């Protein structure tokens, strides 16, 4: 046994030595790829961690602490009405409006609370795939045909892939459901949990609301006043902490006053006030025993699980494929452009694989595709990338593996790539 450990240590030492010895730092493409990896990590930290991931961790914590296991299993478990479970899961993205990484804490929470693999996977896929803003922008920028195909494909994908995953692992899921003993429903009235959960979802949506292409209409108006809307929602959250979670009013008022003061002193830096709100809320929850503290600690558990894996995945995606703004990774972009022209099986498969591994923030896939279509990309491969890209990425694969295991993750990725490829072929032929 000891000899085996020594060989393993020797293997890693030799591998590290060879990696350092042959490190191609003199190659411009290699050093540029390293820079792009770090640039993508910096961009991700600035654009997504505070506004997207941290609110998502708190939402996941709510599911973990405030929503009973019995309730999750009632609507998403093996004994739930399948038409209801898959219907709710398949349209969740129209409400959440999140990207492939932001959905992860919520997916992990419902799965660990007893949701069946099929509905949980349907929820995981649909969350970022049918973002209502992305669907509208796809139709306006890339054409109504691609917009409609994206909606139909995303909803049907989530259901079919979920059902296939449930079928493949039906024995394992049956055994898991036998081991899980549902608890009783929580004493708090359901409407209180719904209100509290709804406020957090609304905060996530308002804080991440992106600027639309046109300077008119409802979406632009919402973007113009997004921080005022966020501030109002923050006030509702404070009321929820007082009257639903029954935290001492003085604690919440002091925290709210601190956030308001930062907002007034630094009106041009709303992110600073938002960050202050997160920090102040965390302190209030930590200093309040019972459910408030349990909520914070559950959110922290999800952060510990997901953030390190996401960071590694973002670095890897940036190194291999570059940044969404056009930065070059180690894989030359001309290789990609040359492989996705026309409507061949190869073009659709390559588009699906690239979409599955490349990281797309919400809405960034559209300008990227616009450029690829202008460079000769076929309509079929474009749909294949749209169906595989927003729902998957290398960072979120690493996190999914930590939640459901390597084999299930591999099967899920293969199903997405295969179905995206077939959909691209059909759409391109039409």
N, C-alpha and C positions, 0 to 999 in steps of 0.2 A: 504493500500500500504506500509506504513511504517512498519506495523507488519510483512508483508511478507519479507521485507528486513532484519528485525531483525532475523527472523527464518533462513534465508539463511546464515547470518553471524554466527549464533549459530551452524548451521550444519557444516560449514567449520571449525570452531574452534574445535568442537568435533572430526571431522575427522582427523584434524592435530594432536590433542592430542592422539587419538588412534594409529595413524601411528607412532608417536614418542615413545609411551609407549610400543608397541609390536615390535619395530624395532629389527629384529633378528641379531644383530651385533655379537653375540656369534657363529653364524653359519658360518663355513668357506666358504660354497658355496655362501652365501649371500655376504660376504665381497669380495670374489674373483670376483663375478659378478660385484660389484661396481668398482673394480679395472679394470676389462676388459672394462667396459663402458667408464671409463676415458682414458684408453689406446687407445681405438678405436677413441675417440674424439681427442686425441693428434695426433694419426697417420693421421686422416683425415685432421686436421689442417695443418700438415706438408706436406702431399702429395697432397692435392687437392685444398685447398683454393687459394693459390697463383698461382699455375700453371693451374688449371682448372676453378674454379668458377669465379675468378676476370676477366680473359679474356672473359668468357661466359657472364658476366654482361655487359661488354663493347659491345659485339656482340649484345646482346639484346637491348642495348641502341641505337645502329645503326639502328636496325629494327624500334624501337619506334620513332626515330626522323627523320632519313634520308629516310626511305621507307614509302611512302604515304599510307594512309588507302585504297585509291582507288586501289593501286597496289596489296596490300595484298588480298583484296576482289576479285580482278580480277582473281587471280590464286588460292585462297583458300576459297573464300566466297561461299555462297549458290548458286549464279548465275554462278559460274565458271564451266568449263568443268570438270566433276567429274573424268573422266579417267586421265586427266592431274594432277589434284590436288592430287589424291591418288597415282598416279605413282611417282610423285616427292617426296611426303611425305614418301612413303614406302622404298625408296632407299637412303634416306638422311644420314643414319648411315654410309654408306660406305665412305662418304666424311667427316663427322664430327668426327668420331672416338672418341666418348665421352661416359661417364658413365651415369647412371640413374639420378645423381644429376646435372651434368654439363648441361644436356639438358633442365633443368627446366627453367632457365631464358629466353632461346630462345623460348621455348614453350609458356611461359606466355606472351612474347612480341607479337608473331604472333597472339595468341588468342585474346589479348586485342586490337589488331589493326583491328580486324574484321574477322579473319579466321573462317570458319565453324568448329563446334565441331568435325565432323568426320575427316577431313583432319588434324586438329590440334592434335587429339588423335593418328592418324596414324603416324604423325611426332614424337610425344612423345614416342610412343612404339618403332618405328624403329630406332631412333637415337642411343641408346645404344645397341639394340638387334643385329644389323648386322654390328657392328664394324669390318672392314675388317681384322684387325690384329687378333681379337679374333676368327674370322671364320677360318683363316688359322691355327692358333695355335690349335684350336679344332680338326681340321682334322689331324694334325700332331701328337698330343699327345693322343687324345681320339679315333681316328679312322676316316677314310674317311666317313663312314656311318653317324656318328653323325655330322660331319662337314656339309655334304650335307643336312641332315635333319634340322639342325639349320638354314641354309640359307633359305630353302623352307618354313619352319615353321614361321620364323621371318617375311619374306616379306608378306606371305599370312595372318598371324596374324594381322599385322598392318592394312591391307586393310579391312579384315573382321570385326575386332573390331571397326575400325573407322566407317564403314558402319552401324554396329549395333548400335553404340552410336548415330549416326546421325538419324537413324530410330526411336529409342526409344524417343529421344528428338526433333523429327521433328517439332512439333508445336512450342515449345519454341524457336528453332533455327530460324524458319520462322518469328516469332514475333521480334526476336533480329535483324534480317537482315532488317526488316522494319524500326526499330528505328535508325539504323546506316545509316547516310547519307555520302556516299563516298566523299572525297575531291578531288581536282584536283591533277593531277600528279605534282611531284616536279619539279621546274625549272632546277635543276641540271641535266645534261645529265646522262642517265642511266649507261653508261659505267663507269663514275666516281664513282657512288655508288657501282657498282659491283667490281671495283678494290679495293676500300677502304674496303669493306666487305670481299673480298677474302684474303686480306693481314691479316686481323684479324683472319680469319679461319685458315690460314696457320700458324700463330703464335701460335694459340691454339694447333694445331696438332703437330708442331715441339717441343714445350715446354713440351708436355705430352708424347712424344714418348718413349715407354718403351723398355728396353733391351730384345731382342728376345732370345729364348732358345739356338740357335746355334750361333757360333762366325764366321759366314760367310754369304755371300749373301747381297742383297740390303738393307734389313731391318736392318741388323747389321751395315752396312756402314752408314746408316742414323742416327742410334743411336750414333755411334762413333762421328759424326760431328754435332749432333743435336744443340749444343749451338752455333756453327759457323753459322749454317743455321738460327737459331733464331736471331743471331746478324744481319745477312744480311736482314732478314725480318723486323727487327727493324729499319734498315736504310730506307727501303722502306716505312715503316709506317711514319717515319719523313718526307719523301718527300711528302707523301699523306697529311699530316697535313699542309704542306706549300702550295702545289699546288692545292689540292682539297678542303680542308677546309679553305684555305686562312688565316691561322694563321701566324702572323709575323715570318719571318725566324729567326730572332735573338733569340726569345724565344725558338724555337725548337732546334736551334743549341746549345744553352747553356745547355738545358736538355739532348741532345744527348751526348754532351761532358762530362757531369757529369756521365752518364751511362757508357761511354767508359772508363773513369778514374777508376771507381769502378771495372770494368771488368779487367783492367790491373793491378790494385793494388791487387785484390783478385782473381787471375785466377783459383784457386781451389774451389771457391765458386760461381759458375755461378748463383745460385738462388738469391744471394745478388744483382748482377747486374740486374737480371730480376725484382726483387722487386723495385730496384731504378728506373728502367724504368717505372714501373706502377705509382710510386709516382710522378716522374717528369712529366709524361704525364698528370696526374691528375691535377697538379698545372698549367701546361700550358693551359689545357682546361678550368679550373676554371677562369683563368685570361683573357680568350678570350671570349668576349661577342658574343651573337647570337647562332648559331647552335653548336659550340664546347662546350659551357657551358651547353646548353640544353642536349647534348649527355651525358656529365658527370652526370648531375642531374638525367637523366632518368636511367642511370646505377646504380646510388646510390639508387634510388627508388626500383629497383629490388633487390639490396643487402639487403635493410631494410626488404623487404617482405620475402625473402627466407632464409637468413643466420640464424636467430633465430630458425626457424622451423627445418632447417636441423640439427642444433646443438642438439636440443631436440630429434629429431629422431635418430641421431647417438648414443646418450647416451642410448636411449631405446633399440636400436638394439644390442648394445654391452652388455647391462645388460641381455637381454633375451637369445641371441644366441652366445655371445662371439665375437672374432675378426677373420678375415679371416686367420690369421696365426695359428689358432688352439687354441686360448684362450677359456676357458670354461665360458659360461654364466650361468644363473640360471637354464636353461633347460639342463639336462644331455645329453651329446653327444651320449651316448649309446641308449637313447630313439630314437634319430633320426636314428642312424645306423640300429636299429632293425625294424624300420618302413618302410624303403625304399628298402628293399631287394625284389627280385622277380619282378613281373609285375602286381600285383593286383591293383584294383581300389584304395584301401587304400594307397598303396605304391606311386602310381602316384599322388594322391591327397596331401599326406603329402609332397612329394618333391615339388609340385607346391606351396603349402602354405609357406613352408620354404623358397623357392626361392623368393616368393613375399615379405616376410617380412625381410629377412636377407639382409644386405648391402654388395654388391659385387663391389669393385673397378674394373676398366677395366682390364680384363685378369685374375683376382684373382680367378674367378669361376672355371677355368680350373684345376689348381693344387688341389683345394678342391675336385672337382669331381673325379680327378684321384685317390685321397685317398679313397673316398667313393666307387668307383668302385672296388678298390682293397679289400675293406672290405665287398664286397658282394652286392653292390647296383646294381639294374637291369638297363639294357640299356634304358628301357622305362622311369623310374623315372629320369634317368640322363638327357634325353632330356627334360622332363617336367621341371626340375630345370633350364636347360639352356634357356628355352623359357620364364619362369616366372622371373628368378633371375635378369639378367642384366637390364631388362626393369623396374622392380619395386623394391622398398625397403621401409621400414617403414619411413625413412627420406623423401623420395620423395612423399610418400602418403600424408604426412602432408602439404607439399607445394602445391601439386595438389589440395587438399581440399581448400586451401586458394585462388586458382585461379578459379576453376569451381564449388566449393561447395561440401558439404558432400555427397549428394545423387549421383551425377554424379561420384564422386571418388569411392564410394562403388560399383557402377555398373561396372565401368572400372576394378577395382580389381577383382571382381567376374568373369567377362568375361575372363580376362587373366588367372585366376586360372582354370576355367572350360575348356578353350581351351587347356591349357598346359596339363591338366590331360588327356583329350581325345587324344591329340597327342601322349603323352607318352604311352597310352594303345595301340594305333594303331602301333606305332613304335616297341614297345616291342613284339607285336604279330607277326610282320613281321620278 
